[in-house]
Amino acid sequence: MPKHKRAEIGYEIHPEQWRKGYVSEAISKVLSYGFDVMDLTRIGAVVFIDNQASNNLLTKIGFQKEGVLKKYMYQNGEAHDTYVYSLFESNK
């Protein structure tokens, strides 16, 4: 079992498969496994600020936006700010 009882999720899906519910279904399974099997307390996610679909999905699932990580992830050689989200076992 993880010492700190936390994990971070991430996902990437081909644009032809967007908005078909695959990511939502996968996240649901990962959350169940993380909280129920691994006994995690916290699961986090980091998302580009302009990725509205992922930001909306995480909020819909119950993740809470905690803040902004400045120049945290690179895309095409350029640093971008991201939102950081969390979901706690007690909020699932």
N, C-alpha and C positions, 0 to 999 in steps of 0.2 A: 504494500500500500504506500502511496506517496506520503512522504514525511510531512509536507505542508498542506495536504488535503486540498490542493487546487490544481486546476488544469486550464488550458486555453484551447478553444476550438478555432478552426479555420476551414475554409472551403473555397473551392473554385469549380465552376461548372461551365461547360461550353455554351456560348450564347444561344445556340439552337435549342438548348434544353431549359432556358430560363422560363420562369413563371409556369412551371408544370408541377410544382409541389415537391420536387425531388429533394431540394435542400432542406425544406421544412421537415420532411419525413426523416431525413438523415440526422438532422440536429435533434429531433425528438428521441431517436434511438440512442444517440451519443449521450444526451442528458440523462436518460434513464440509466444507462450503463454507468455513467460517471457518479451519479448520486446514489443509486441503489446497489450497485456491485462494488464500485471502488470506494464508496463511502466518502466522496468528496464533499467539501463544504462550499466551495466556490468554483464556478466555471466562468472564464472570461472570454472576450472576443475583441479584436481590434479591427476596425474597418475604415477605409478611406472616407473622408468627410463627404465627398461628392457621390459616394455609392448609395444613392437613396433607396434602392431596392433592398440592399442588405441592412441598412439602418432601420428601415420600416419592418423588415422581417424579424430582426432581433427584438425590437420593441414589442411587436405583436406576440412573440413567444414569451415575453416577460422579462427580458434583460433590461437593466437600468443603465442609462448612460452615466458614466462617472466623470468624464472630462475629455480633454484634448491632449494628445501626445504630439508635440511639435516636431516636425521633420522626422517622423518615426519610421516610415516605410518608403522604399524607393520603387519607382516605376519609370521605365525608360530612362534610367540614369538621373532622375530628378527626385529630390526628397519631398515627401508630402506629409501634411498633418493628418492625423487619424483621430477617430473617437475610440475611447476604450469603454467597453460594456462589461457588466457582471451580472451573474445570476447566482443566487445563494440557495442552498438546499432547502432552507425554510421558506423560500418564495416560489418554489416550483409548483 
